Amino acid sequence: MKSINPIVHGTRQPIIPPVKKETKQVVSTTFNDTLKTISVSSEALTISKHAAQRLNERGIHIHENEWNLIGQKLSEAKSKGVTDSLVVLKDAALVASAKNNTIITAMNREEASTHIFTNINGTILMDH
């Protein structure tokens, strides 16, 4: 079979411009920076609608620094295999999912003293 030269026979091949190489800016992060970022985001607590309602109804006020400490302790508990925890504070008790970093429900200490807590596999005492 005889090859046909496209220029001689009137058909033209499109000219494809050369591909420009894009320069990517490489952002260098250290392992510690990445770990801190993950740690900060994993400590962010979510308060369920039910828990927010209970906190409001029962007049339970928890300061921001306490919330931060609760988040840290839940992350620590999660690293030890805890999935659901009872968090005992000076004036309140919270049931929290360490797996999801979510506060599930809340009650004052008097109310908590008459309850039996089930389906938890860890307790965090912060009542000092």
C-alpha positions in Angstrom: 0.0 0.0 0.0 1.4 3.4 -1.0 1.4 6.2 1.6 -0.2 9.4 0.7 1.5 12.7 1.5 -1.3 15.0 2.8 0.3 18.2 1.7 0.6 17.0 -1.9 -3.0 15.9 -2.1 -4.5 19.1 -0.6 -5.5 18.0 2.9 -3.8 19.7 5.8 -3.1 18.5 9.3 -4.0 21.0 12.0 -1.0 22.6 13.7 -1.1 21.9 17.4 0.6 24.5 19.5 3.1 23.1 22.0 1.7 22.5 25.4 2.8 25.1 28.0 4.0 23.6 31.2 2.3 25.2 34.2 4.5 25.9 37.1 3.0 24.6 40.3 3.9 26.3 43.5 4.9 23.7 46.0 3.8 24.5 49.5 6.1 22.8 52.0 4.6 21.9 55.3 6.2 20.0 58.1 4.7 16.9 59.7 4.2 18.9 62.9 2.2 21.6 61.1 0.0 19.0 59.5 -0.5 17.2 62.8 -1.5 20.5 64.5 -4.0 21.3 61.7 -5.6 17.9 62.1 -5.6 18.1 65.8 -7.2 21.5 65.9 -9.9 20.4 63.4 -10.5 17.1 65.2 -11.0 18.9 68.5 -13.8 21.1 67.2 -16.9 20.0 69.1 -20.4 19.8 67.7 -23.3 20.2 70.0 -26.4 18.3 68.9 -29.7 20.1 68.7 -31.0 18.0 71.6 -27.9 18.9 73.8 -28.2 22.6 73.0 -31.9 22.5 74.0 -31.0 20.7 77.3 -28.2 23.2 78.0 -30.6 26.0 77.5 -33.5 24.5 79.4 -31.4 23.6 82.4 -29.5 26.9 82.5 -26.1 25.2 82.1 -23.4 27.6 81.0 -20.0 26.3 79.9 -17.2 28.7 79.2 -15.3 28.6 75.9 -12.0 27.4 77.6 -14.0 24.5 79.2 -15.4 23.6 75.7 -11.9 23.6 74.3 -10.6 21.4 77.2 -13.6 19.0 76.7 -12.7 18.8 73.0 -9.1 18.0 73.8 -10.1 15.3 76.3 -12.5 13.7 73.9 -9.8 13.5 71.3 -7.5 11.9 73.8 -10.3 9.5 74.8 -10.9 8.7 71.1 -7.2 7.9 70.7 -7.5 5.4 73.5 -10.5 3.6 71.8 -13.4 5.4 73.6 -16.4 5.9 71.4 -19.0 7.2 73.8 -18.2 9.0 77.0 -19.7 10.6 80.1 -18.0 14.0 80.7 -18.5 15.0 84.4 -18.0 18.7 85.0 -18.4 20.7 88.3 -22.0 21.7 87.6 -23.0 19.4 84.7 -22.7 16.0 83.1 -22.5 15.6 79.3 -22.9 12.5 77.2 -20.6 12.8 74.3 -19.6 10.8 71.2 -15.8 10.8 71.1 -16.1 9.1 67.7 -18.0 12.1 66.2 -16.8 14.9 68.6 -20.5 15.6 69.4 -22.2 16.4 72.7 -25.3 14.3 72.7 -27.1 15.5 75.8 -26.5 17.5 78.9 -27.9 17.6 82.5 -27.0 19.3 85.7 -25.2 17.4 88.4 -28.2 16.9 90.7 -30.1 15.4 87.8 -27.1 13.3 86.8 -26.8 11.8 90.3 -30.1 10.0 89.9 -29.4 8.6 86.4 -27.8 5.4 85.2 -25.7 6.0 82.2 -25.6 3.2 79.6 -23.9 2.7 76.2 -20.7 4.6 77.3 -17.3 3.1 77.4 -15.3 5.9 79.0 -15.7 8.7 81.5 -13.9 12.0 81.6 -13.8 13.7 85.0 -13.4 17.5 84.9 -15.1 18.4 88.2 -12.2 20.2 89.8 
